[in-house]
C-alpha cells in the first residue's frame, strides 16, 4: 500500500531541494525561516562553522509586549525588522534567503519585506 504524503512531508521535500543550492558563508550567511501555526522563527546561520549568528522569534521575551494585539503578518514584519537590526549589529549586511520550504507569501514574504526595509540585502 502506498504511503500517504502529507503537507508537512511535501514542505520537507521542498526544503531539502532548496538547501541543495542555498549555503551560508561567513561573508553571506543564510537567513533561515520557520513558521508554525502561531509563531515564526528566524536565524542567521554560518553553514561553514554550523553557528547561529543571530536569531529572533515571536517568543522572544523582549518582543512579547510589542507583539501583543498584532496580526500574524504584522508580527512577522516586526521579526524581520528585528533580525535585520541584530544582523547589522554583528556586521552582517547581506544574506542568502532560505524560506524553509514554505511558499513566499503571507508571513514569510512579510518577514522578508521587514528585513529588507531595515537594510538587510538578499
Secondary structure, 3 states (H helix, E strand, C coil): CCCCCCHHHHHHHHHHHHHCCCCCCCCCCEEEEEECCCCEEEEEEECCCCEEEEEEECCCCCCHHHHCCCCHHHHHHHHHHHHHHHHHHCCCCECEEECCCCCCCHHHHHHHHHHHHCCCEC
